[in-house]
Amino acid sequence: MIGKLVTYTLFFTCLVLSGCSQAQSSQPSNSSQQVSPEERMIEQNKAFLKQEREQINKFIKENNFTMQRTGSGLYYMPISTSEMEPKTPIKEGDKIEYNYRISLLDGTPVKNSIDNGARTILVGTDQVEIGLHEAFLLMNIGDKTMFIFPAHLAHGLAGNMDNVPPRSTLIYELEPFNKLN
């Protein structure tokens, strides 16, 4: 009984495998036209990044903003600078408290400190949007700065499963007001 079961299992496995190899060999063998899934994904992401950059540049132009862009793609523009003397630059390891306003590129509100209270962050280590760490390193305590976070610096491919859709560009207005360490 066990011998027949093993024989049938081997026969079925061979049948399936030979069917798979025949299916592969029946496809056209023009390798110059075949694109791997990885290459397809890379091309799709390049197209998305190009489209996102065009949307950001259009937004900046329509609003007459003068923004700078970092190597990672983070856009920023000071709204006001700290009047505190001496200036207190933010560096990695600083625990800071900050006010914020976050919206989608189309102006749809996401979150803000008026409704949700101020936040704290340990710069360089907390598990938050990766763009926040870079943004704070460009600021002093008391500055207020507008940032545009491309999707890869914000919530990425998935969004936040709440009010940020997948692949969303976000506008952040950040105002760090207290260094806690």
BELFENQUI-V619491 format. One record per residue. N is the residue number from 0. SS is DSSP state (hx for helix, st for strand, lp for the rest). PSI is psi as a letter, one per 30 degrees, with the letter a starting at -180 (* if undefined). NEAR is the number of other ideal C-beta (glycine too) atoms within 8 Angstrom. Layout:
BEGIN
n=N ss=SS psi=PSI near=NEAR
n=N ss=SS psi=PSI near=NEAR
END
This chain:
BEGIN
n=0 ss=lp psi=e near=4
n=1 ss=hx psi=e near=5
n=2 ss=hx psi=e near=6
n=3 ss=hx psi=e near=7
n=4 ss=hx psi=e near=8
n=5 ss=hx psi=e near=8
n=6 ss=hx psi=e near=8
n=7 ss=hx psi=e near=8
n=8 ss=hx psi=e near=8
n=9 ss=hx psi=e near=8
n=10 ss=hx psi=e near=8
n=11 ss=hx psi=e near=8
n=12 ss=hx psi=e near=8
n=13 ss=hx psi=e near=8
n=14 ss=hx psi=e near=8
n=15 ss=hx psi=e near=8
n=16 ss=hx psi=e near=8
n=17 ss=hx psi=e near=8
n=18 ss=hx psi=e near=8
n=19 ss=hx psi=e near=8
n=20 ss=hx psi=e near=8
n=21 ss=hx psi=e near=8
n=22 ss=hx psi=e near=8
n=23 ss=hx psi=e near=7
n=24 ss=hx psi=f near=6
n=25 ss=lp psi=f near=5
n=26 ss=lp psi=l near=6
n=27 ss=lp psi=k near=4
n=28 ss=lp psi=g near=4
n=29 ss=lp psi=j near=6
n=30 ss=lp psi=f near=5
n=31 ss=lp psi=f near=4
n=32 ss=lp psi=f near=6
n=33 ss=lp psi=k near=6
n=34 ss=lp psi=k near=6
n=35 ss=lp psi=l near=6
n=36 ss=hx psi=e near=5
n=37 ss=hx psi=e near=6
n=38 ss=hx psi=e near=8
n=39 ss=hx psi=e near=9
n=40 ss=hx psi=e near=8
n=41 ss=hx psi=e near=8
n=42 ss=hx psi=e near=9
n=43 ss=hx psi=e near=8
n=44 ss=hx psi=e near=8
n=45 ss=hx psi=e near=8
n=46 ss=hx psi=e near=8
n=47 ss=hx psi=e near=10
n=48 ss=hx psi=e near=10
n=49 ss=hx psi=e near=8
n=50 ss=hx psi=e near=8
n=51 ss=hx psi=e near=12
n=52 ss=hx psi=e near=10
n=53 ss=hx psi=e near=8
n=54 ss=hx psi=e near=10
n=55 ss=hx psi=e near=13
n=56 ss=hx psi=e near=8
n=57 ss=hx psi=e near=8
n=58 ss=hx psi=e near=10
n=59 ss=hx psi=e near=11
n=60 ss=hx psi=e near=7
n=61 ss=hx psi=e near=6
n=62 ss=lp psi=g near=6
n=63 ss=lp psi=h near=5
n=64 ss=lp psi=k near=7
n=65 ss=lp psi=j near=4
n=66 ss=lp psi=l near=10
n=67 ss=st psi=l near=6
n=68 ss=st psi=k near=6
n=69 ss=lp psi=l near=10
n=70 ss=lp psi=f near=3
n=71 ss=lp psi=f near=7
n=72 ss=lp psi=g near=10
n=73 ss=lp psi=k near=14
n=74 ss=st psi=k near=12
n=75 ss=st psi=l near=13
n=76 ss=st psi=k near=10
n=77 ss=st psi=k near=9
n=78 ss=st psi=e near=7
n=79 ss=st psi=l near=5
n=80 ss=lp psi=l near=7
n=81 ss=lp psi=k near=9
n=82 ss=lp psi=g near=5
n=83 ss=lp psi=k near=9
n=84 ss=lp psi=k near=4
n=85 ss=lp psi=l near=4
n=86 ss=lp psi=k near=7
n=87 ss=lp psi=j near=10
n=88 ss=st psi=k near=6
n=89 ss=lp psi=k near=13
n=90 ss=lp psi=l near=7
n=91 ss=lp psi=k near=8
n=92 ss=lp psi=f near=9
n=93 ss=lp psi=k near=11
n=94 ss=st psi=j near=10
n=95 ss=st psi=l near=14
n=96 ss=st psi=k near=9
n=97 ss=st psi=l near=14
n=98 ss=st psi=l near=8
n=99 ss=st psi=l near=13
n=100 ss=st psi=k near=11
n=101 ss=st psi=k near=11
n=102 ss=st psi=l near=10
n=103 ss=st psi=l near=12
n=104 ss=lp psi=f near=12
n=105 ss=lp psi=g near=4
n=106 ss=lp psi=f near=6
n=107 ss=lp psi=k near=6
n=108 ss=st psi=k near=8
n=109 ss=st psi=d near=9
n=110 ss=st psi=l near=9
n=111 ss=st psi=l near=9
n=112 ss=hx psi=f near=11
n=113 ss=hx psi=e near=5
n=114 ss=hx psi=e near=5
n=115 ss=hx psi=f near=7
n=116 ss=lp psi=l near=4
n=117 ss=lp psi=l near=9
n=118 ss=st psi=l near=9
n=119 ss=st psi=l near=9
n=120 ss=st psi=k near=12
n=121 ss=st psi=j near=9
n=122 ss=lp psi=k near=15
n=123 ss=lp psi=f near=6
n=124 ss=lp psi=e near=6
n=125 ss=lp psi=l near=8
n=126 ss=lp psi=i near=2
n=127 ss=lp psi=a near=7
n=128 ss=lp psi=k near=9
n=129 ss=hx psi=e near=8
n=130 ss=hx psi=f near=14
n=131 ss=hx psi=e near=12
n=132 ss=hx psi=e near=13
n=133 ss=hx psi=e near=12
n=134 ss=hx psi=e near=15
n=135 ss=hx psi=e near=15
n=136 ss=lp psi=f near=10
n=137 ss=lp psi=g near=8
n=138 ss=lp psi=l near=12
n=139 ss=st psi=l near=12
n=140 ss=lp psi=k near=13
n=141 ss=lp psi=f near=11
n=142 ss=lp psi=l near=12
n=143 ss=st psi=k near=8
n=144 ss=st psi=k near=14
n=145 ss=st psi=k near=12
n=146 ss=st psi=k near=13
n=147 ss=st psi=j near=16
n=148 ss=st psi=j near=14
n=149 ss=lp psi=l near=14
n=150 ss=hx psi=e near=13
n=151 ss=hx psi=f near=8
n=152 ss=hx psi=f near=12
n=153 ss=lp psi=c near=13
n=154 ss=lp psi=g near=11
n=155 ss=lp psi=b near=8
n=156 ss=lp psi=e near=6
n=157 ss=lp psi=f near=7
n=158 ss=lp psi=a near=12
n=159 ss=lp psi=g near=7
n=160 ss=lp psi=g near=4
n=161 ss=lp psi=c near=5
n=162 ss=lp psi=g near=5
n=163 ss=lp psi=j near=11
n=164 ss=lp psi=l near=6
n=165 ss=lp psi=k near=7
n=166 ss=lp psi=h near=9
n=167 ss=lp psi=k near=12
n=168 ss=lp psi=k near=13
n=169 ss=st psi=k near=15
n=170 ss=st psi=k near=12
n=171 ss=st psi=k near=14
n=172 ss=st psi=j near=12
n=173 ss=st psi=k near=14
n=174 ss=st psi=j near=11
n=175 ss=st psi=k near=15
n=176 ss=st psi=f near=9
n=177 ss=st psi=k near=7
n=178 ss=st psi=k near=10
n=179 ss=lp psi=f near=7
n=180 ss=lp psi=* near=5
END
